[in-house]
Amino acid sequence: MPLEAGLLEILACPACHAPLREEEAEETPELVCTDGKACGLAYPVREGIPVLLVDEARRPA
């Protein structure tokens, strides 16, 4: 289930404060930091709720 556009506009990466983009991962959707050079963390979306905790984020491959 995609997030509302208005919500996605105000969300930012907790680690570097860059905007986030929505992506479909293998099993669950994720919000991925757009600052791929320095950060690039991917935050899970569980049951339609973004989990914006750095400890829960997946590091870029």
C-alpha positions in Angstrom: 0.0 0.0 0.0 1.7 3.3 -1.1 2.1 6.1 1.3 0.1 9.3 0.8 2.0 11.9 -1.3 1.7 14.6 1.4 3.2 12.3 4.0 6.1 11.4 1.8 6.8 15.1 1.1 7.4 15.9 4.8 9.3 12.8 5.8 13.1 12.9 6.0 15.9 10.5 6.8 16.6 10.6 10.6 20.3 10.1 10.0 21.1 12.8 7.5 17.8 14.7 7.0 17.7 14.1 3.2 14.3 13.4 1.5 13.1 9.8 1.2 11.7 7.9 -1.8 9.4 5.0 -1.7 10.6 1.6 -3.2 9.3 -1.9 -3.2 11.8 -4.3 -1.7 11.7 -8.1 -1.9 9.0 -8.6 0.8 8.1 -5.2 2.3 8.1 -1.6 1.0 10.9 0.7 2.1 11.7 4.4 2.3 15.1 4.9 0.9 17.3 8.0 1.7 18.0 9.9 -1.5 21.5 10.9 -0.3 23.1 7.7 -1.6 26.7 8.8 -1.4 26.8 9.6 2.4 23.8 7.7 3.8 21.5 5.7 1.6 19.7 3.9 4.5 16.5 2.0 3.7 13.8 2.2 6.3 11.0 -0.5 6.4 7.3 0.2 6.1 5.4 -2.2 8.3 1.6 -2.4 8.0 1.6 1.0 6.2 3.6 2.7 9.0 7.2 3.9 8.2 9.7 2.7 10.9 12.1 5.6 10.8 14.6 4.3 13.3 18.3 4.1 12.3 18.7 0.9 14.2 15.9 -0.7 12.1 17.3 0.6 8.8 19.0 -1.6 6.2 22.5 -0.4 5.1 23.0 0.0 1.3 24.7 -3.0 -0.4 
